[in-house]
Amino acid sequence: MRWMVRGDIDGFFGLALDNLVQLLLIDSLCRGVLGFPAELVYGRILPAAALSLVIGNLYYSRQALRLARATGRTDVCALPYGINTVSLFAYVFLVMLPAKLAAVAAGHPDPVKVAWQAGLVACLGSGLIECAGAFVAERIRRSTPRAALLSTLAGIALTFISIGFLFRTYARPLIGLTTLALILLVYFGRVRFRGGLPGGLVAVAAGTAIAWGTGIAPVGTHPAGGVGFFPPVPVVGDLFAALGRGDLLAYLSVIVPMGLFNLIGSLQNIESAEAAGDSFATRPALAVNGIGTLAAACFGSCFPTTIYIGHPGWKAMGARAGYSVLNGVFFAVVGLTGTLAWIAWAVPIDAGMAIVLWIGLVITAQAFQATPREHAPAVVVGLLPGVAAWGALMAKNGLRAAGVGLPGGPPFSPDLVPAFLASDTWIHGVFALEQGFIFTAMILSAATVALLERRFRLAAVWSLAGAALCALGLMHSYAWTPADTVVSLSPAWPWVLGYTVMAAVFFVAPWVTVEGEGH
């Protein structure tokens, strides 16, 4: 297999856009919410983030080439890789912002440095969990039904990816529908543009031209900073300073669930790749993912990396190993030269959002296509927690639009529950489902598969696993803060009881039921 083919150009545009969004979020949240100076963001955080992206992208491209040589195939697609969005928000709002506020309250002379160091420790903790989990993850994958693994990804793809970009498509229909038409034409219509132009390149070029012609671009004001060279520098001293303050224990309730979230999500994406025909070894794939996160922390980035959702979509585009190499090289240039602001100014997200929307559609379709037909109900069950988590995000965004949780406005509090109940919206259940929804989706879908196969005791075991996760506070346990509802590593006893009763029902089923007609 050649290391670069035409389809890699399409794959690069989609994956680069996805990663570019994460870097833009890092820039805006670190400078806008945390008040980090540009020197810290562009001189430490972004170069380290670029290093972590290079490590994973180069390894996964090499892994794809090795698999191609071992199997004699030419259609192997590298695992996509990038910065984890969920951890990005969690570490900004649940680790670094509280650390900064506490430092300010304590009169610390440099609260920004305290916040940054706390983020480094959180990233380090996540990397350690990912590396340790690499040694047990394959056993988990082999004992979990494919429907349970893929339906969880489908729930994320359908909501957080597809619907989010669909809203944006219809908010700006000229650029949105034009680029969507180009992507659907090429990839669902299975055609090529004359002259061999990649469909992704055509869509992004057309979208950029429309954006400049209609005033969507340039985005914001002309970048003030210049281009330079900012190499990644080890920050081990800052890590030890934060560990000495006890930051690892202080933020363990955030670090543990985020680390497990990254581990399970990456595991599911490896299963998704196998369902698409590319069987990668689990242990080294997850270990390198953890190494990328550890490198980020040791060189100044507070943001873990992950094996990305979307492998079947990139593969369907024709991407192989080269798109991963291009992604690593591109972000090495962006992260080490300070050109992020210029790219964001010239090329709006709208120009390439149709590619990401299409990826979400393919992932959702795969959950049904790559599982046995009789397991389709389990796929649907597994979709629901992801939809609920997305609904929680929409509800919270709506509340913040109305001033709730913002400075000067009313706080998030249990008083919101009866207000929602007045419209028959059981928001308490929504917020409970949001926490650990990846685990919830796996548990419910796996139990449903067991029931479809009339393996009632196995369904009971999966239900008891749900009870155990609730007892550890990894599912359904949340706490109110003035600006949000957040994960709380405390036992969620009502749900422990609920899952235990579910297990009891399934366990006694062979003695209290008989096979029904038509089954």
N, C-alpha and C positions, 0 to 999 in steps of 0.2 A: 504494500500500500504506500502510495506517495504521501509525503508529510504535508503537502499542500495541494488542494484541488479547488475548483471554482466554487463549490458549495461552502468552503471555509470562509469565503468573503461574506456570504449571507449570514452564516453563523456568527462571524465576528461582529457584524453590525448589531445583531440582536443582543449578544452577550455583553458587548461593550456598552451598549445603552443601559442595560440592567445595572452593570457595575458603576457606570457614570452617575446614575441616580443615587447610588449609595454614597459616593464620594461627595456629591453635591449636598446630600443630607448631612454628612459629617461636617462639611464646611459651614453650612447654615446653622446647624444646631450648636456646634462648638463655639462659634463666634457670636451667634445671636442669643442663644439661651444661656450658655455657660460663661460667656464673656471672655473666651480665650483670645489672646492677641494673635494677629496674623502670623507672627514669627513662630509661634508654637504650632499652629495648624499646618502652615506650609513648610516649616523647617524641621518638624519632628513627626507629627501625626501622619500626614499624607505620604512622606517618604517611606515610613514604616509600613503603612497600609499597602503601598506599591510593592514593597519587598515581599510581603505575605502573599500578594496576588501572583507575583512572578514564581515563587516557590511552587505553589499548587498547580498553576497552569502548565508550567514546564513538565512537572512530574506526570500530570494526567495525560498530556499529549504523548509523552514517552510510553506511558502505560498502554495507551491505545495502539501505538505502533507495535509494541511487543505482542499484544494480543493478536493483532493482524498477522504478524509473522508466524506466531504459533499455530494459528488456525488456517492460514492460507487465504484469508478473506481480505477484501478491499473496501468493505463498507463499515468498518469499526469507527465509532464516534467517541471521542474523549468525553469524560465526565465534565460537565460545566462546573465552574467554581467561582466563588466570589465572597463578598462581605455579607454577613448575616443581618438582614434588616431588623428582625425582632430584637436581637441582642443590641443592635445599634441604639434603638429607642430605649430599651430597658436600662442600658448602662448610662445613657445620658440622664434620664429622668429619675432612675431609682438608685443610682450609685453616685455619679459625679455631681449632679445638682444637690442632693442632700449633703454630700461631703463638703461642697463649697459653702452651703448655707451654715453648716455646723462650724466650719472654720471661721466664717465671718462673725458668727455669734460668740466664738471663743476669742476673738480678737487676733487671730493668726495674721502675721504680716503678709502672707502670700497665699490667699485662699484658692487662687487659680491653680497654683502648683499642687496644692493638696487635692483638689478635684481631679486633676490629670493623673496624679499618682494613684488615686483610688481606682480610676478607670483602668490603669495598667494592671493592677492586682486582679480586678475582675476578669480582664482578658486572659491573664495568666491562669487563673482558676479554671476558666472555660477550656483552655487548651489542655490542661492536665486531665480534666474529665474526658475530653475527646480522645486523648492518647490512651488513657486507661481503658476506656470503653471499647477501643479497637480490638482488644483481646477477647471480649465476650460477645461482641455484636453479631458475629456470624451465627452463633448458636441461637440468638434471639430471632434473627431473620429466618432461619430454617424451621423454627417452631411456630412461626406466625403465618397464617394464610395470606396469600398474595392479595386477596381482596382487601384485607385489613391494612396492608401497607400502601397499596396504590390508591384506595379510596380516600385516605387521609391527604395525600398529595392532591388528589382531584378536588377535594373541598377547598384547599388553599388556592389552587389554580383557578377554579371557577369564580371565586369571590375576590380575594385580595389581588389577583392578577387580571383576570378577564373582565369582571364587572367594573373594577376600578378604571381600567383603560377604556372600557366601553362608554362609561360616563363622559370621559374626556373626549372620546371620538365624537359623540353627539353634541357636546358643548361647543366644539369647533368643527362643524360638519364638512367644510370645504377641504381642509387638510386631513381631517380624520377619515372621512369616507373615501377620499381619493387614494390615500396610502393603503387603507384597508382593502379597497378593490384590487390594487396592484398585488398585494400579498396573497389574497384569496385566489386571484387569477393564476399566479405562478404555482402556488403550493397545493391548493385543492384542485385546480384545473390541470395541473401537471404539464405546464407548458414552459417554454423558455423565450426570452426576448431575443430578437434577431441581433446578430453581432456578438452573442455570448455574454451579454451584460447580466450580472447576477441580479435576481429579483430584489434582494434586500438593498443593494446599492441603488437601484432605480427608485425604490420606495423612499429611501432616506433622502436622495437627491431631490426627488419631486417634492417631498415634504418640506425640505429646507427652502427650496425655491418659493413654494407657496407661502411659507412663513415670512420670508423677507418681502414678498409681494403684498401681503395683507397686513403687515405691521406686527405680526406675532414675534418676529425676530427683527432686530437684535433684542435679546432678553435683558432687561435692566439697563443700568448705566454702563458706559464704556469702562472696562477693567482698568484700575489705577496702577496695579502692581506690574512690575516688569518680569521678564523671563530670566531665570537664573539656574543654578545647579545646587540642589539641596540633597546631599547623600544621606542615607540612613545612618544614624549614630547610635551605638548601644546606650541604653539608659538603665543599666543594671543597678546603679546606685539609687536611682529613684524608686525602683521596685523594692529594694531592701528597706528604704526609708518608709515606704507605705506598709510593708510587712511588719516592720518594727512598731508601727502605730497600731497594729491589730486590724487593719482594714479587711484582711481576708475573712476573719471571723465576723466583723461588723456587717459585711454585706453577703454573708453566706446564703441567706435566704433568697437572694437574687441570683447569685453565681450558680448554685446547684441546679435550680430548675432551668436556667438558661443553658448551662452546659449539657444537661440531659436532653433538652429541646434540640440543640444543635446535633447531638449524637444520633438521636432517633430520626431526625429529619434527613441527615446524610445517609443513614442506613436505608431509609425508604427510597431515596434517590438512586442508590445502588441497585435496589430491587427493581426500580423502574427501568434502569438501563438493561438489566438482565431480561426483563419482559420485552424490551425492544430488540433483543438479540445480542447484546454485548455483556458477557459475563465477566465482570472484574472481581479480582480477589478482594474480599471485604477488609481484611486486617490492614494491609498496606495502604489501601485507599483512605481508610479512616485515620490511620496513624499520620499520614502526610497532611491530612486536613488539620489534625491537632498540632502538628509541627508548624504549619503556617500560622495558626493562631498564637503559638508560643513565640514565634519570630516577631509577630506584630507587637506583642507585649514587650519583648526584650529590646525592641528598637524604637518604641515610642507611640505605637497605635493602641487605642483602647478598645478596638473593635474586632471580634472574632471572625474567622473565615468559615465557610461551609461548602460542602458539595451542593451545588445548586439544583433546584427543580428545573426540569425542562429538557433532559437528555433526549427523549423521543422526538421532541419538536426540532431540536438542532439536527438530529440524525435525518429526519424527514426532509429537512432543508438541503441535505447533501453535505453537511459539515462532517469532517473526519477528525484529524489531529491538528491541522494547521490553525483552525479557528481559536483553539486554546493558546497556541504559541502567539498568535497575533494579539490576543487579548492581554497576555502577560507583557508583551513588548510595548503595547500602546499605553498601558497603565504605568509601566516603568517610566516612560517619557512624561506622562501627565503628572505622576507623583513626584518625580525628581526634578522637574523643571518649573513647577508652579504655573503651568499652562491651563489648569482646570478652569479657572475663571474665564479665560478667553474662549474655550470650547463651549462652555455653558452659555456664554453671551451670543455666540454665532449660530449654534445648532440647538434649537429647542427640543425638549423631550417629545413633543408632538410629531416631529419628523420621523421618529422610529417606533412610535408606540404601537403601530399595527403589527409589527413583528412580535412584540411581547404578548399582545392580545392573542395572536395566532398560536403562540406557544402554550398559553393557558388552555385554549380549546383542545389542542392535541393531547395534553396531559390528562384532561378530563375524559376525553374519548378513550384513552388507553386503559383507564381503570375498568371500563366495560369490555374492551376488546381483548385484553390480555388475561382475563380471568374466566373461569368456566361459566358458561351461560347461566347455569342454575344458581350461581353465587351472585347474580345481579342484585337481588334484594340486599345482600350484605354490603355491596358497594354503595347503594343508596343510603343505608343506615350510616356508613362511614363518612358520607358527605356532610351529614347534618351538623356535627359539632363545628366543622370549619365554617359553615354558613352561619351558625350561631355566633362564633367568634367575630366574624365580619359584621354581623348585626350589632354586636356590642360596640365595635369600633364606630359604626355609623351613629349609634345612639349617643356615644360620648362626644363625637364631633358635633352632633346637633346641640347637645347641652352646652358645649364650649362656644358654639356660635351664638347661643343665647346668653353668654356671659357666665355660665356656671363653671366653677373651678378656675376662673381667671382672677387676677388681682382686682379687688374691688367688687367682685361678684360673689354670689352665694357659693359655698363649697359643695363638693361631692359629699353626700352623707346619706344615712339610711332614710332620711325624710323623702328622698326621691322615690322610694319604693311605692308608697301609697299613691303618689301622684301618677306614676305609670299604671298602677293597678286600676285607677279610675277609668282608663281606656282599655282595660283588659290586656295590658301588656305586662307580662310577668318578668320584669327586668331582673329580679333577684336570680331567677333561673338562667337568664342570659349571661349575667356576670359570673355565675358559678360555672357555666359551660365554657366560658372564655378561658379560664385558668386550666392549663394542662389539656387543651382541646385535642392535641395530637395523641396523647395517651387515651383520652376518652374515645376518639374515633377508632383507634386500634382495638380497644377492649370490646366495644359494642359490635364492630364489624366481625371480629374474630369469633365472638360468642354467637353471632348470627350464622356464620358459616358452620359452626359446630351444630347448631340446631337444624340447619338445612340438611346436614348429613346425619341427623338423628344421633349425634354423639353428645348426649345430654350431660354427662359428667364432665366432659371437656368444656362445655359451655359454663358449667358451674365453676370450673377452675379459672376460666377467664374472668368470671364475675368476682371471684375472690381476689384475683389480681387487681381488679378495680378497687375493691375495698381496701387492699393493702396500700395502693397508691394514694387513696384518700386519707388513710391513717397517717401517711408520711407528709401530707400536705401538698402533694404534687398534682392533685386533681381537685378542682372545685373549691379549694380553700382560698378565700380572698379577704382583703382588708380594705377599709375605706381610708383614703387620704384626702386632703382638701382638693386635689386636682384630678383624682382618678380612683379606680379600684385596682389593686395590685395583688400579686401572688403573695400568699402568707403561708410559710412552712409550718403550719399548725394543723392538727388533725381536723378533718371536715367530718365530724361525727354523724350528722344526719345522712350524708352520702355513704359513709362506711356501713351504716345500718341498711341503707337501701340496697347496696350491692350485695351485702351478705344475705339479705332476704331473697334477692334474685338467684343467688347461688343455691339457696335451699330449695327454691321452686324447681330449678333445673335438676338438682340432685335427686329429688323424690319423684320426678316425672315418670321414670320407668315403672314405678309401683302404682301410680294413681291415674295413669292415662293408658289408652289403647290406641292403636293406629287408626286414623280416621279413613273414611272412604275417599277414594280418589287420590290417595297418597302412596 
